[in-house]
Amino acid sequence: GGSESLGFELAVDFGLTDSLNAYVAYSYNDATYLGTGDTTVDGANGIVPGNRVAGIPENMFVAALDWASGSWNAGVSAKYTGDREVNQSNTWTADAFTITDLYAGVSLDDFGNFLDDLHLDLVVNNLFDEEYLGTIASNAAWIGGPRTYALTLTADF
């Protein structure tokens, strides 16, 4: 049997100013099951020719805005993932979702002979604490991660 996929991706990355950059991308993927040509074999394996492939969204979109000036940087990104079928019979669909992430950081340098650089970064994943089904496998789905915060301090000696 197998599957057949037809799609495209379009991405644009451009500088709005010397310190501000934007990125957008769109993906389209029409992925369907082909079937074996034998309805008994297809039925035994839960395959319906023409159904969407489980776990593959038809539409995805991402947008990001990044800023950097001197020692400071910050950014925000959002990713939309369209509806996805969870099973091969296409009777269970995971809803579309959008996840937004945020980051900010500062880099300090020239501390003398002992310390070269110091970097402090904050990252917030799933900023709006969206509830969603993240990973999809045939007849199974796992809950996506909640809002998380990470604060890192890196020192270069």
C-alpha positions as CSV (number, residue, x, y, z in Angstrom):
1,G,0.0,0.0,0.0
2,G,1.9,3.0,1.3
3,S,1.0,6.6,1.1
4,E,1.1,9.5,-1.4
5,S,2.0,13.0,-0.5
6,L,1.9,16.3,-2.4
7,G,2.8,19.6,-0.9
8,F,4.9,22.7,-0.8
9,E,6.6,25.0,1.7
10,L,7.2,28.7,1.4
11,A,9.5,30.6,3.8
12,V,10.6,34.2,4.0
13,D,13.2,35.6,6.3
14,F,13.8,39.3,6.1
15,G,15.4,42.2,8.1
16,L,12.9,44.9,9.0
17,T,15.7,47.1,10.5
18,D,19.3,46.6,11.6
19,S,18.0,45.1,14.9
20,L,14.7,43.6,14.0
21,N,14.2,40.4,11.9
22,A,11.0,38.6,10.8
23,Y,10.5,35.1,9.6
24,V,7.3,33.5,8.2
25,A,6.8,30.0,6.8
26,Y,3.8,28.1,5.5
27,S,3.6,24.4,4.7
28,Y,0.9,22.5,2.9
29,N,0.9,18.7,2.8
30,D,-1.8,16.5,1.3
31,A,-0.9,13.0,2.5
32,T,-3.3,10.1,1.8
33,Y,-3.2,6.3,2.1
34,L,-2.9,4.5,-1.2
35,G,-4.1,1.0,-0.1
36,T,-2.9,-2.3,-1.4
37,G,-5.7,-2.8,-4.0
38,D,-7.0,-5.7,-1.9
39,T,-9.9,-4.6,0.3
40,T,-9.5,-7.6,2.6
41,V,-5.8,-6.8,3.3
42,D,-6.6,-3.0,3.6
43,G,-9.5,-3.8,6.0
44,A,-7.3,-6.1,8.2
45,N,-4.7,-3.3,8.5
46,G,-7.3,-0.5,9.1
47,I,-6.4,1.3,5.9
48,V,-9.0,3.1,3.8
49,P,-7.5,4.3,0.5
50,G,-7.9,8.1,0.2
51,N,-8.0,8.7,3.9
52,R,-5.5,11.3,5.3
53,V,-2.3,9.8,6.8
54,A,-2.5,9.8,10.6
55,G,-0.4,12.4,12.4
56,I,0.2,14.6,9.3
57,P,-1.3,18.1,9.4
58,E,-2.4,19.5,6.1
59,N,-1.5,23.1,7.1
60,M,1.3,24.5,9.3
61,F,2.3,28.2,9.7
62,V,5.0,29.8,11.7
63,A,5.9,33.4,12.4
64,A,8.8,34.8,14.4
65,L,10.1,38.3,15.3
66,D,13.6,38.6,16.6
67,W,15.3,41.7,18.0
68,A,18.9,42.3,19.0
69,S,20.6,45.5,20.0
70,G,24.0,45.6,21.7
71,S,24.1,43.2,24.5
72,W,20.3,42.6,24.5
73,N,18.1,40.2,22.5
74,A,14.5,39.1,22.5
75,G,12.0,37.4,20.4
76,V,8.6,35.8,20.0
77,S,7.4,33.0,17.7
78,A,4.1,31.4,17.1
79,K,3.4,28.1,15.3
80,Y,0.1,26.9,14.0
81,T,-0.4,23.2,13.4
82,G,-3.6,22.2,11.6
83,D,-6.0,19.3,12.4
84,R,-4.4,15.8,12.3
85,E,-6.0,12.5,12.1
86,V,-5.1,10.2,15.0
87,N,-6.2,6.9,13.4
88,Q,-6.0,5.4,9.9
89,S,-9.8,5.3,9.6
90,N,-10.0,9.0,10.1
91,T,-12.6,8.8,12.9
92,W,-10.5,10.5,15.5
93,T,-9.1,14.0,14.8
94,A,-6.8,16.0,16.9
95,D,-7.7,19.7,16.9
96,A,-5.5,22.4,15.4
97,F,-3.4,24.4,17.9
98,T,-1.1,27.4,18.1
99,I,1.9,27.5,20.4
100,T,3.6,30.8,21.2
101,D,7.2,31.0,22.6
102,L,9.0,34.0,24.0
103,Y,12.7,34.6,24.9
104,A,14.9,37.4,26.2
105,G,18.6,37.6,27.0
106,V,21.5,39.7,27.8
107,S,25.3,39.1,27.2
108,L,27.9,40.8,29.3
109,D,31.6,40.7,28.5
110,D,35.0,42.0,29.5
111,F,35.1,41.0,33.1
112,G,38.9,41.0,33.2
113,N,41.3,38.0,33.3
114,F,39.0,35.6,35.3
115,L,35.7,35.8,33.3
116,D,35.3,36.5,29.6
117,D,31.5,36.5,29.0
118,L,28.3,36.1,31.0
119,H,25.0,35.2,29.3
120,L,21.6,35.3,31.0
121,D,18.6,34.0,29.0
122,L,14.9,33.4,29.8
123,V,12.8,31.2,27.6
124,V,9.0,30.7,28.0
125,N,7.6,27.9,25.9
126,N,3.8,27.7,25.4
127,L,3.4,31.2,26.6
128,F,-0.4,31.1,26.8
129,D,-0.5,27.6,28.3
130,E,-2.4,26.1,25.3
131,E,-3.8,22.6,25.9
132,Y,-3.2,20.4,22.8
133,L,-2.4,17.0,21.6
134,G,1.3,17.1,20.6
135,T,2.6,13.8,19.4
136,I,0.4,11.6,17.2
137,A,0.9,7.9,16.5
138,S,-1.5,5.5,15.0
139,N,-4.4,5.3,17.4
140,A,-2.6,7.2,20.1
141,A,-2.0,10.8,21.1
142,W,0.1,12.5,23.8
143,I,-0.7,15.7,25.6
144,G,1.5,18.6,24.6
145,G,3.7,20.3,27.1
146,P,2.3,23.0,29.4
147,R,3.8,26.5,29.8
148,T,7.4,26.1,30.9
149,Y,10.1,28.6,32.0
150,A,13.8,28.2,31.6
151,L,16.4,30.6,33.0
152,T,20.0,29.9,32.1
153,L,23.2,31.5,33.1
154,T,26.3,30.7,31.1
155,A,29.8,31.9,31.9
156,D,32.8,31.7,29.6
157,F,36.2,31.5,31.3
